[in-house]
Amino acid sequence: MSKTENQPDWDKIAEKFDLWLPQLAPVGEAILEKLGAKSGDRIIDLGSGTGEPALSLARKMTGQVTITGIDSADGMVNVAQQKVIDEKLQGIEFRTMSAEQIRFEDNQFDRALCRFGVMLFDDPLKGLKEMRRVLKPNGYFSLAVWGAAETMLTLYWTYEAFKNRIDEDLYPPLAKVTSLGAPHTMETLLKKAGFHEFTIEPITFHYKFKSFDAYWDTVEASDILKMQYDALPDEQKPEIRNEVSRFARNFIKDGTLTIPHEYLLVSGKK
Ligand SMILES: C[S@@+](CC[C@H](N)C(=O)[O-])C[C@H]1O[C@@H](n2cnc3c(N)ncnc32)[C@H](O)[C@@H]1O
């Protein structure tokens, strides 16, 4: 990972990533709806993290589909695989593998999905080419990438709060996370990867928390910004919370913090 791509250390935060799953659920549902899995399908989830939305699909279609989730972080794979064991799920497994080097033969999968993974790959184009390679001819894909920087509001707020307080090399990864957010960027990349039939749909969904405190508790407990906090002098740490709470103030409605985020739902076929 280059220094300007300050993603969380996925291995280290794996156990805590699930704190975000309830917020991301609507995106998983939209991906699965577009994916349109059918009985008998073999499916791959790229950058599968702690297992969602592949696990939801496995629960819904037990005995009908075979799913392989791949992720480059061992820690995330272990958390996902533990859920398979705990729930005694059949037909789903998670394996440590880079999306840029998928260890499967060509034309193996009927469908591919990916939630908020592609823009985080070291080489998104290579990952998409690999996804295409392992899809069968006419195989379908459905994936989500974050929208433009100013629509990824929570990360935008923290970026603004940390900016100028820590070394530039450690800024929150807003540029990387939103790097595929402009529709033409994704369109160009998909074409370069060899896809010609696809749609790109901007969708707004909302993070919902019962208060600002509940939101901030999740930020802190998930260690999603640990790298940035560790770089901050102690006396400045409360300032970050205060600054972000000022941004959030406008998004409290009827006692609930409701924060819009935009993503691109990208689906198509090989
Ligand atoms: C934001 S998380 C999303 C996890 C899961 N898809 C979800 O939506 O809950 C991004 C995941 O992409 C994985 N990742 C990043 N770069 C990768 C790569 N080059 N190959 C495979 N996985 C990668 C990370 O380890 C992390 O688990």
The ligand as an SDF file (V2000), in Angstrom:
LIG
                    3D

 27 29  0  0  0  0  0  0  0  0999 V2000
  -14.3530   -1.7280    3.0220 C   0  0  0  0  0  0  0  0  0  0  0  0
  -13.9120   -3.4090    3.2180 S   0  0  0  0  0  0  0  0  0  0  0  0
  -15.3640   -4.1800    2.5450 C   0  0  0  0  0  0  0  0  0  0  0  0
  -15.5350   -5.5950    2.9940 C   0  0  0  0  0  0  0  0  0  0  0  0
  -16.8330   -6.2740    2.5140 C   0  0  0  0  0  0  0  0  0  0  0  0
  -16.8680   -6.3700    1.0690 N   0  0  0  0  0  0  0  0  0  0  0  0
  -18.0400   -5.5220    3.0070 C   0  0  0  0  0  0  0  0  0  0  0  0
  -18.6450   -4.7860    2.2250 O   0  0  0  0  0  0  0  0  0  0  0  0
  -18.3890   -5.6490    4.2060 O   0  0  0  0  0  0  0  0  0  0  0  0
  -12.7190   -3.6360    1.9180 C   0  0  0  0  0  0  0  0  0  0  0  0
  -12.0930   -5.0170    1.8940 C   0  0  0  0  0  0  0  0  0  0  0  0
  -11.2790   -5.0970    0.7010 O   0  0  0  0  0  0  0  0  0  0  0  0
  -10.1460   -5.8680    1.0180 C   0  0  0  0  0  0  0  0  0  0  0  0
   -9.0920   -5.6050    0.0170 N   0  0  0  0  0  0  0  0  0  0  0  0
   -8.3700   -4.4660   -0.1690 C   0  0  0  0  0  0  0  0  0  0  0  0
   -7.5140   -4.6290   -1.1850 N   0  0  0  0  0  0  0  0  0  0  0  0
   -7.6890   -5.8810   -1.6640 C   0  0  0  0  0  0  0  0  0  0  0  0
   -7.1060   -6.6430   -2.7180 C   0  0  0  0  0  0  0  0  0  0  0  0
   -6.1590   -6.1070   -3.4860 N   0  0  0  0  0  0  0  0  0  0  0  0
   -7.5390   -7.9010   -2.9250 N   0  0  0  0  0  0  0  0  0  0  0  0
   -8.5150   -8.4400   -2.1500 C   0  0  0  0  0  0  0  0  0  0  0  0
   -9.1010   -7.7850   -1.1310 N   0  0  0  0  0  0  0  0  0  0  0  0
   -8.7080   -6.5110   -0.8940 C   0  0  0  0  0  0  0  0  0  0  0  0
   -9.7700   -5.4240    2.4140 C   0  0  0  0  0  0  0  0  0  0  0  0
   -8.9330   -6.3640    3.0530 O   0  0  0  0  0  0  0  0  0  0  0  0
  -11.1520   -5.3030    3.0530 C   0  0  0  0  0  0  0  0  0  0  0  0
  -11.5240   -6.5120    3.6790 O   0  0  0  0  0  0  0  0  0  0  0  0
  1  2  1  0
  2  3  1  0
  2 10  1  0
  3  4  1  0
  4  5  1  0
  5  6  1  0
  5  7  1  0
  7  8  2  0
  7  9  1  0
 10 11  1  0
 11 12  1  0
 11 26  1  0
 12 13  1  0
 13 14  1  0
 13 24  1  0
 14 15  1  0
 14 23  1  0
 15 16  2  0
 16 17  1  0
 17 18  1  0
 17 23  2  0
 18 19  1  0
 18 20  2  0
 20 21  1  0
 21 22  2  0
 22 23  1  0
 24 25  1  0
 24 26  1  0
 26 27  1  0
M  CHG  2   2   1   9  -1
M  END
$$$$
